[in-house]
Amino acid sequence: MTMSPLQRRAERRERHRAEVDLPLVSLIDIFVILIFFLLSHFAAVELLPSSKAVRLPESNAERAPRDTVVVVVSDKDIIVQGRKVASVAEALAQEGDEIAPLKAALDRLGSVQTIRQDNAAQAKTVTIMGDRHIEYRLLRKIMVTCARANFTEVALAVQQKGDA
């Protein structure tokens, strides 16, 4: 029985064909575990918004920041969650301890934060990122406004010593 050259070539190809049987289920399991590992470790790192206009004071703080409403106070503006609500000059010129535009923005965000909370007993929190050279009088007004907007936990953002 003679074989044609095409049949011989096909038979030779079959003999020399190396079959690689990869265990795909195991590889998929490894990748899923790797993804969950990376997500769990990088999700735990909470960074405050970076602003070149704000130079934070230094501290030996150990606790990482939580996910809160962020009030950024530069030398010119007061910004809540990325939106300018007032200028520093306007806030200092106002009589009394309350900054009206800031309170309105915090009231709006406070109602959203209350809806999102699982436990009603949790306190509403705000983080103030204030430039290291802002006046104490302005910082006091901002803290009083936060308290009047029912943000009972106020945190001050600082730069950890050695990271500057």
Backbone as a ProteinNet text record, in pm:
[ID]
protein_1_A
[PRIMARY]
MTMSPLQRRAERRERHRAEVDLPLVSLIDIFVILIFFLLSHFAAVELLPSSKAVRLPESNAERAPRDTVVVVVSDKDIIVQGRKVASVAEALAQEGDEIAPLKAALDRLGSVQTIRQDNAAQAKTVTIMGDRHIEYRLLRKIMVTCARANFTEVALAVQQKGDA
[TERTIARY]
82.5	0	88.5	81.1	162.8	79.9	144.2	77.2	121.2	32	65.3	153.2	226.5	312.4	232.6	111	29.3	-10.8	-41.9	-79.9	40.2	159.3	281	312.2	297.1	325.1	227.3	100.6	-0.5	28.7	71.8	103.7	225.4	326.1	447.3	412.2	326	284.6	211.9	128.7	56.4	151.9	256.1	352	433.1	470.2	559.4	485.3	356.5	280.2	282.8	327.3	334	207.2	141.4	20.8	54.9	14.9	35.6	-101.8	-115.6	-243.2	-226.7	-263.8	-252.6	-375.7	-353.5	-468.7	-527.5	-618.8	-673.9	-750.8	-816.5	-892.4	-798.4	-684.3	-587.2	-531.9	-504.2	-453.4	-557.4	-680.9	-786.9	-801.2	-792.7	-799.1	-685.9	-566.1	-450.5	-471.5	-519.7	-541.7	-652.8	-755.6	-862.8	-811	-732.8	-674.7	-581.9	-502.2	-411.5	-489.2	-596.5	-677.1	-740.5	-797.1	-856.4	-751.1	-633.2	-524.8	-488.3	-469.2	-432.5	-542.6	-667.4	-778.2	-792.6	-775.2	-791.9	-680.4	-559.7	-449.7	-447.5	-485.1	-483.2	-611.6	-719.5	-842.8	-831.4	-744.4	-728.5	-651.7	-578.2	-500.6	-592	-623.4	-710.7	-624.5	-624	-545.6	-637.9	-595.5	-669.5	-635.7	-722.8	-692.1	-564.8	-485.1	-358.7	-381.2	-330.6	-344.9	-212.8	-160.1	-32.6	-48.3	-172.6	-197.4	-198.9	-206.6	-216.7	-93	-19.1	95	51.9	36.1	-15.1	90.3	46.8	142.2	193	310	368.1	329	319.4	279.5	333.9	325.9	363.6	240.1	139.3	12.5	34.1	-34.5	-22.1	-143.5	-262	-384.8	-398.5	-448.3	-473.3	-606.4	-620.7	-747.6	-859.2	-983.1	-1101.3	-1167.3	-1263.2	-1338.1	-1441.5	-1416.9	-1504.1	-1526.4	-1607.6	-1622	-1494.2	-1434.1	-1306.7	-1327.5	-1281.7	-1283.8	-1138.5	-1104.1	-968.2	-966.3	-870.3	-857.9	-719.4	-714.6	-587.4	-574	-474.5	-458.6	-561.2	-635.2	-733.5	-876.6	-892.9	-1026.3	-1059.1	-1190.5	-1242.8	-1315.8	-1271.2	-1321.4	-1377.7	-1500.1	-1564	-1583.7	-1522.9	-1533.7	-1504.6	-1402.3	-1360.7	-1432.4	-1530.3	-1604.5	-1572.8	-1541.5	-1517	-1649.7	-1654.1	-1777.2	-1763.1	-1640.9	-1619.8	-1472.6	-1444.7	-1304.6	-1266.8	-1140	-1092.3	-1122	-1105.9	-1132.9	-1279.3	-1371.9	-1514.2	-1543.1	-1482.1	-1507.2	-1456	-1340.4	-1285.4	-1363.5	-1421.9	-1496.2	-1633.7	-1689.5	-1822.7	-1822.3	-1930.1	-1947.1	-1992.5	-1957.4	-1999.9	-1906.6	-1944.7	-1858.8	-1899.1	-2008.1	-2056.1	-2030.5	-1981.4	-1960.4	-2079.4	-2169.7	-2297.6	-2281.3	-2197.7	-2187.1	-2129.2	-2037.2	-1979.2	-2084.8	-2167.2	-2271.6	-2373.4	-2408.3	-2503.3	-2447.4	-2320.2	-2257.5	-2248.3	-2213.3	-2203.4	-2340.6	-2443	-2579	-2621.1	-2592.1	-2626.5	-2549.8	-2419.9	-2339.4	-2373.1	-2411.3	-2447.4	-2570.7	-2666.6	-2787.4	-2757.2	-2666.6	-2626.5	-2549.3	-2460.8	-2381.4	-2470.8	-2573.6	-2664.7	-2740.9	-2781.2	-2853.4	-2764.8	-2636.1	-2545.4	-2505.8	-2514	-2465.5	-2552.9	-2485.5	-2558.1	-2612.3	-2532.5	-2568.8	-2604.6	-2724.6	-2769.4	-2695.2	-2633.9	-2564.2	-2426.2	-2378.9	-2248.1	-2251.7	-2140.5	-2131.8	-2089.1	-2137.3	-2093.5	-1955.8	-1863.9	-1726.4	-1683.9	-1595.6	-1538.6	-1388.5	-1310.8	-1165.9	-1131.8	-1060.3	-1019.6	-873.1	-847.1	-710.2	-678.5	-616.1	-587.4	-440.1	-410	-271.8	-209.7	-82.6	-18.3	-12.5	-35.2	-25.1	-160	-272.3	-401.8	-417.9	-497.1	-519	-603.8	-577	-656	-801.3	-823.7	-959.5	-1041.1	-978.2	-1046	-1070.4	-971.5	-987.2	-1099.1	-1107.1	-1213.2	-1350.1	-1363.3	-1490.5	-1531.4	-1435.5	-1465.6	-1509.8	-1442.9	-1479.4	-1616.9	-1647.9	-1780.1	-1888	-1861	-1957.1	-1981.5	-1874.3	-1888.9	-1975.6	-1953.5	-2031.6	-2178.7	-2205.7	-2344.6	-2414.8	-2336	-2393.4	-2404	-2392.2	-2406.4	-2296.7	-2179	-2062.3	-1993.6	-2020	-1973.9	-1829.3	-1773.8	-1633.2	-1557.2	-1462.7	-1381.9	-1237.3	-1176.9	-1036.9	-956.9	-833.7	-744	-639	-624	-526.3	-388.3	-291.1	-151.6	-61.3	58.4	159.4	245.1	264.4	344.1	489.9	558.8	697.9	781.7	870.3	957.1	904.2	775.4	718.2	728.7	765.6	769.1	884.2
-115.3	0	123.7	191.6	310.8	432.3	525.5	648	763.2	848.7	967.2	1059.1	1147.6	1239.2	1325.7	1359.7	1440	1360.2	1231.2	1146.5	1123.8	1102.3	1083.4	1209.8	1324.3	1450.3	1470	1438	1451	1354.2	1229	1131.2	1174.4	1228.3	1276	1393.7	1481.6	1595.9	1548.6	1447.4	1390.8	1330.2	1261.7	1196.5	1299.2	1407.7	1504.8	1619.8	1615.8	1722.8	1703.5	1804.9	1799.2	1862	1788.2	1840.1	1897.4	2021.2	2086.6	2100.8	2037.1	2040.7	2126.5	2254	2344.6	2331	2324.9	2320.5	2461	2498	2633.2	2667.5	2569.9	2597.4	2643	2578.5	2617.9	2756.8	2786.2	2919.5	3027.2	3000.4	3097	3118	3010.9	3023.6	3110.7	3090.3	3168.8	3316.1	3345.5	3485.5	3549.9	3476.8	3531.5	3562.1	3472.3	3496.1	3616.6	3627.9	3742.2	3873	3873.9	3995.5	4034.4	3937.6	3969.4	4019.3	3961.4	4005.2	4150	4182.1	4318.2	4417.2	4380.9	4471.7	4496.4	4393.4	4411.7	4496.6	4484.2	4563.2	4705.5	4726.5	4861.5	4936.7	4869	4936.3	4990.1	4931.1	4975	5106.4	5142.2	5264.8	5378	5465	5577.5	5702.1	5767.7	5888.2	6008.1	6113.2	6237.6	6304.8	6389.5	6455.1	6537.8	6529.5	6601.8	6741.4	6837.8	6975.2	7046.3	7101	7171.4	7304.9	7355.1	7482.8	7470.5	7347.2	7326.4	7253.1	7315.6	7249.9	7211.5	7081.5	7033.1	7044.6	7065.2	7062.4	6920.1	6907.7	6776	6724.6	6591.5	6528.6	6387.3	6327	6186.7	6097.8	6136.7	6064	5921.7	5826.2	5685	5634.8	5688.9	5637.8	5686.3	5597.5	5633.8	5707	5795.8	5867.6	5775.6	5809.6	5733.8	5805.8	5739.6	5798.7	5893.5	6022.4	6123.1	6236.6	6332	6456.4	6536.6	6587.7	6658.6	6806.3	6890.7	7035.8	7080	7134.2	7180.9	7331.9	7379.9	7523.3	7566.3	7636.3	7689.3	7832.5	7903.5	8041.1	8134.8	8084.6	8169.7	8116.4	7982.3	7924.9	7820	7799	7687.7	7596.5	7471.1	7376.1	7255.4	7214.3	7096.9	6993.5	6877.1	6766.8	6813.3	6897.7	6941.3	7063.3	7117.1	7235.2	7354.5	7467.5	7589.7	7639.4	7662.5	7712.2	7855.9	7897.8	8034.3	8068.9	8196.7	8238.7	8264.3	8258.4	8278.9	8421.8	8517.1	8657.1	8676.9	8615.2	8625.4	8562.7	8448.2	8378.1	8458.5	8520.4	8600	8730.1	8782.7	8908.4	8890.4	8767.3	8744.4	8760.2	8817.5	8829.7	8695.9	8667.7	8543.6	8428.4	8312.7	8195.2	8102	8131.3	8038.8	8093.6	8005.2	8039.9	7981.3	8067.5	8023.5	7933.1	7968.6	7879.6	7741.4	7739.8	7612.4	7528.3	7592.2	7517.3	7459.9	7535	7485.6	7363.3	7368.9	7254.7	7134.2	7157.1	7046.6	6986.7	7071.7	7019.2	6927.5	6969.9	6888.6	6755.8	6759.7	6637.2	6552.6	6615.8	6542	6458	6510.4	6431.5	6312	6327.3	6214.7	6112.1	6158	6065.4	5988.3	6051.1	5982.4	5872.5	5898.5	5797.7	5676.9	5698.6	5589.7	5504.5	5558.4	5485.8	5365.5	5253.9	5132.6	5143.4	5198.9	5208	5353.4	5377	5513.8	5576.6	5495.8	5548.4	5602.3	5576.5	5626.1	5777.9	5839.7	5984.1	6030.3	6148.3	6207.3	6268	6239.9	6286.3	6374.5	6467.8	6557.6	6567.1	6573.8	6592	6728.9	6808.3	6941.7	6935.6	6967.7	6978.4	7126.6	7177.1	7319.4	7346.3	7450.4	7491.1	7522	7494.3	7512.8	7659.1	7751.6	7893.3	7964.4	7889.4	7957	8009.3	8113.7	8173.2	8081.8	8084.8	8005.3	8049.9	8177.1	8232	8166.8	8145.8	8081.1	7933.3	7866.6	7725.6	7707.3	7796.9	7790.6	7808.5	7904.9	7925.5	7801.5	7738.6	7618.5	7505.2	7487.7	7380.7	7406.1	7530.4	7564.1	7539	7575.3	7551.7	7402.5	7322.6	7177	7122.6	7171.3	7124.5	7163.9	7283.7	7327.6	7254.4	7195.9	7115.4	6968.5	6942.4	6809.5	6712.2	6760.2	6674.8	6670.3	6562.4	6555.6	6512.1	6448.3	6409.4	6491.5	6571.2	6655.4	6608.1	6576.4	6533.9	6638.2	6658.2	6750.3	6668	6691.2	6617.2	6675.5	6587.6	6628.7	6545.7	6594.8	6521.3	6445.7	6317	6236.8	6279.8	6300.1	6343.1	6240.9	6292.4	6204.8	6177.3	6208.7	6185.8	6309.7	6421.8	6547	6546.7
0	0	0	-105.4	-118.3	-81.6	-16.1	29.4	-60	-79.6	-157.5	-72.7	-135.5	-58.8	39.6	4.3	97.1	220.1	200.5	314.6	405.7	344.2	425.5	505.8	441.8	511.5	627.6	609	714.3	827.3	792.5	896.2	976.5	906.8	974.2	1066.9	1020.8	1101.9	1226.9	1215.8	1330.4	1431.4	1383.3	1474.1	1552.7	1486.4	1550.2	1618.7	1611.1	1674.9	1826.4	1895.8	2042.4	2098.5	2180.8	2242.5	2379.1	2399.8	2527.6	2591.6	2702.8	2772.1	2897.8	2885.1	2998.2	3087.3	3215.9	3306.9	3321.9	3234.8	3233.9	3360.3	3418.3	3540.4	3651.7	3662.9	3765.3	3738.3	3612.4	3579.8	3608.7	3577.4	3605	3755.5	3832.8	3978.7	4031.3	3977.9	4023.2	3990.8	3870.8	3833.4	3916.3	3947.3	4030.9	4170	4225.6	4359	4355.2	4251.2	4237.7	4227.3	4152	4137.4	4270.4	4343.1	4473.3	4571.4	4568	4655.8	4626.1	4498.4	4462.1	4494.2	4466.7	4496.6	4646.2	4725.5	4870.3	4929.4	4876.4	4932.5	4880.8	4756.4	4704.2	4735.7	4764.9	4804.4	4946.4	5028.3	5166	5175	5070.6	5071.3	5027	5119.1	5088.9	5082.7	4970	4952.9	4948.6	5011.2	5004	4871.7	4821.9	4695.2	4706.4	4604.2	4602.9	4547	4616.4	4570.6	4590.5	4483.9	4492.6	4564.7	4573.9	4638.4	4790	4841.6	4985.7	5034.2	5125.7	5189.2	5330.1	5352.6	5480.6	5589	5714.4	5824.8	5845.9	5907.1	5931	6068.2	6078.2	6204	6209.4	6326.4	6344.1	6341.3	6266.6	6262.6	6212.8	6275.9	6240.4	6163.6	6192.2	6130.9	5987.8	5902	5762.5	5753	5655.2	5642.1	5596.4	5638.5	5596	5480.3	5420.9	5311.4	5371.2	5359.5	5419.2	5319.9	5360.2	5284.5	5308.7	5200.9	5212.1	5183.1	5278.2	5261.9	5246.2	5128.3	5101.1	5117.9	5199.1	5223.5	5177.3	5064.6	5015.9	5066.9	5017.5	5062.2	4997.9	4893.4	4825.5	4830.2	4826.7	4809	4914.7	4933.2	5013.7	4916.3	4908.7	4810.2	4883.5	4847.8	4908	4797.8	4815.4	4719.6	4576.3	4560.1	4427.4	4372.7	4446.2	4401.4	4489.7	4426.8	4502.9	4558.8	4691.1	4752.2	4800.1	4831.8	4879.7	4867.8	4873.2	4877.6	5023.8	5051.4	5188.7	5232.7	5142.3	5176.8	5216.1	5140.5	5174	5309.7	5336.2	5461.9	5580.6	5565.9	5675.6	5694.1	5586.9	5595.7	5657.9	5654.7	5709.6	5861.7	5911.7	6056.2	6112.8	6233.9	6298.6	6265.3	6317.8	6304.6	6191.9	6121	6019.7	5880.1	5791.8	5651.3	5574.9	5529.2	5470.5	5347.8	5248.5	5132.3	5168.8	5263	5308.2	5379.2	5462.7	5532.9	5435.4	5331.9	5231.9	5159.1	5122.2	5053.2	5145.9	5272	5368.2	5398.6	5406.9	5429.7	5315.2	5191.9	5075.6	5078.6	5104.3	5109.2	5231.1	5339.7	5460.8	5442.4	5367.5	5343.1	5254.2	5157.9	5072	5153.8	5242	5323.4	5420	5473.9	5565	5492.8	5368.4	5290.7	5264.2	5238.1	5204.1	5323.9	5444.3	5560.7	5590.2	5625.3	5661.7	5803.4	5890.6	6031.1	6062.2	6104.7	6132.4	6249.3	6334.6	6450.9	6416	6293	6255	6245.5	6283.1	6279.5	6140.8	6102.1	5975.9	5999.7	5907.8	5925.3	5809.4	5839.8	5740.2	5766.9	5659.5	5671.1	5614.6	5692.9	5650.4	5610.1	5482	5431.9	5424.1	5527.8	5532.4	5512.7	5436.7	5417.5	5553.8	5566.4	5697.4	5740.4	5648.9	5682.2	5690.9	5694	5706.9	5849.5	5860.9	5992.7	6079.9	6208.5	6302.8	6300.9	6284.2	6281.5	6169.2	6051.9	5939.9	5970.1	6024.9	6060.1	6162.2	6258	6359.3	6295.2	6202.6	6133.5	6055	5989.1	5910.3	6001.9	6115	6208.2	6269.6	6304	6359	6254.3	6129.5	6021.7	6002.7	6009.1	5997	6110.5	6231	6345.6	6331	6281.6	6263.7	6148.8	6058.9	5950.6	5992.4	6122	6182.7	6143.9	6111.3	6093.6	6230	6302.5	6441.3	6454.7	6353	6357.1	6254.3	6302.6	6215.9	6227.2	6112.4	6109.4	6033.2	6076.4	6007.5	5933.7	5804.9	5725	5750.2	5767.3	5787.2	5698.7	5676.1	5601.2	5701.6	5677.4	5769.6	5757.3	5867.8	5865.2	5790.3	5706.5	5628.9	5489.7	5461.3	5328.4	5240.4	5296.8	5219.5	5128.2
[MASK]
++++++++++++++++++++++++++++++++++++++++++++++++++++++++++++++++++++++++++++++++++++++++++++++++++++++++++++++++++++++++++++++++++++++++++++++++++++++++++++++++++++

